[in-house]
Amino acid sequence: MQSNLKTKEMFILRALEKILNDKEIKRSYHSQLKRACEAALGVQLQIIKALLTVVTSQYVEVHEGTVLMAVRTCYNIFLASKNLVNQTTARATLTQMLNVIFTRMENQALEAEVNAEIQNNAINTSQNEKVIIENDIKSMKSLKVEDEVSRIKKFYFELSSYHHDTNK
């Protein structure tokens, strides 16, 4: 059904362009028809500009089917239009839209990699910190034991000195 609709649109556009290029249209009594045809071609240009604005906007997110529809619309205008300005604008718009789309896709992939790396680093850091804390606790326990041993030795030495002095 969509291809049938597109065929009709292309037929209408070509008919309008043919009417505009016809020598008869240049006569004064055909001016109203000429203005209507020019307006229709101007609408194509406005559609191209609007699609470019939406797809390349930082503030509007366009996804999947909508992006595809915007690209197809520009491509169809490029193919169907005999108007050189509209063709050139549609081609430039397609190029710009696709560049923006692929740049965003590459940036999202890079951002996902960076986020995964940050998450891995956080996990590794947590594990490293845990090992460091466990080692610190072991060291503290070891120091406490050594301190206790030193205190006991000192106490024993003092006691034995005292005992030695009282025996004299």
C-alpha positions in Angstrom: 0.0 0.0 0.0 2.8 2.4 0.8 4.6 1.7 -2.5 1.2 2.5 -4.3 1.0 5.8 -2.3 4.6 6.6 -3.2 4.0 5.9 -6.8 1.0 8.3 -6.8 3.1 11.0 -5.0 5.9 10.6 -7.6 3.4 10.8 -10.4 1.9 14.0 -9.0 5.3 15.6 -8.4 6.5 14.8 -11.9 3.2 16.1 -13.3 3.7 19.3 -11.4 7.2 19.7 -12.6 6.2 18.9 -16.2 3.5 21.6 -16.0 6.0 24.1 -14.8 8.4 23.3 -17.6 5.7 23.5 -20.3 5.8 26.6 -22.6 2.1 27.0 -22.3 2.3 27.7 -18.6 4.2 30.9 -19.3 1.1 32.5 -20.7 -0.6 34.9 -18.3 -3.9 33.1 -18.0 -2.0 30.0 -16.6 -0.3 32.0 -13.8 -2.6 30.7 -11.1 -1.7 27.1 -12.1 1.9 28.0 -12.2 1.8 29.5 -8.7 0.1 26.4 -7.3 2.8 24.1 -8.9 5.6 26.3 -7.5 3.9 26.2 -4.0 3.9 22.4 -4.2 7.6 22.3 -5.0 8.2 24.8 -2.2 6.4 22.4 0.2 8.9 19.7 -0.7 11.7 22.1 0.3 10.0 22.9 3.6 9.6 19.2 4.3 13.3 18.6 3.6 14.2 21.4 6.0 11.9 20.3 8.7 13.2 16.7 8.5 16.8 17.9 8.7 16.0 20.0 11.7 14.2 17.2 13.6 16.7 14.5 12.9 19.8 16.6 13.7 18.4 18.3 16.8 20.2 17.7 20.1 17.0 18.0 22.0 14.8 15.6 20.0 15.5 11.9 19.9 14.3 10.2 16.8 14.5 6.4 16.7 14.2 3.4 14.4 11.1 3.7 12.2 10.9 7.4 12.4 14.6 7.8 11.3 13.9 5.4 8.4 10.8 7.3 7.3 12.7 10.6 7.4 15.6 9.1 5.3 13.1 7.5 2.8 11.2 10.8 2.5 14.3 12.8 1.6 15.5 10.0 -0.7 12.1 9.9 -2.5 12.1 13.7 -2.9 15.6 13.4 -4.3 14.5 10.7 -6.8 11.2 12.2 -7.8 12.0 15.8 -8.0 13.0 17.3 -11.3 13.7 20.6 -9.6 17.5 20.9 -9.2 17.3 23.0 -6.0 15.1 20.4 -4.3 17.3 17.5 -5.6 20.5 19.2 -4.3 18.9 20.1 -1.0 17.5 16.6 -0.6 20.9 15.1 -1.3 22.7 17.4 1.1 20.1 16.8 3.7 20.5 13.0 3.4 24.2 13.3 3.7 24.0 15.5 6.8 21.3 13.4 8.4 23.2 10.1 7.9 26.4 11.7 9.2 24.7 12.9 12.4 22.9 9.5 12.9 26.2 7.5 12.5 28.1 9.9 14.7 25.5 9.5 17.4 25.6 5.7 17.1 29.4 5.7 17.3 29.3 8.0 20.4 26.7 5.8 22.1 28.8 2.7 21.5 31.9 4.5 22.8 29.9 5.8 25.8 28.7 2.2 26.5 32.3 1.0 26.4 33.5 3.7 28.8 30.6 3.0 31.2 31.5 -0.7 31.1 35.1 0.1 31.8 34.2 2.4 34.7 32.0 -0.3 36.1 34.8 -2.9 35.8 37.3 -0.4 37.4 34.8 0.2 40.2 34.5 -3.5 40.9 38.2 -4.0 40.7 38.8 -1.0 43.0 36.3 -2.4 45.4 38.1 -5.7 45.4 41.4 -4.0 45.7 40.2 -1.9 48.6 38.8 -5.0 50.3 42.2 -6.7 50.0 43.9 -3.6 51.3 41.5 -3.3 54.3 41.9 -7.0 55.1 45.7 -6.6 55.0 45.4 -3.5 57.2 43.3 -5.5 59.7 45.9 -8.3 59.7 48.7 -5.8 60.2 46.8 -4.2 63.0 46.1 -7.5 64.6 49.8 -8.4 64.2 50.8 -5.1 65.7 48.5 -5.6 68.6 49.9 -9.0 69.2 53.4 -7.7 69.0 52.5 -4.8 71.3 51.0 -7.2 73.8 54.1 -9.4 73.6 56.3 -6.3 74.1 54.1 -5.2 77.1 54.2 -8.7 78.6 58.0 -8.9 78.1 58.5 -5.4 79.6 56.2 -6.3 82.5 58.1 -9.6 83.0 61.4 -7.8 82.8 60.2 -5.2 85.4 58.8 -8.0 87.5 62.0 -10.0 87.4 64.0 -6.8 88.1 61.8 -6.1 91.0 62.0 -9.6 92.2 65.8 -9.6 91.8 66.0 -6.4 93.8 63.9 -7.7 96.6 66.0 -10.9 96.9 69.2 -8.9 97.4 
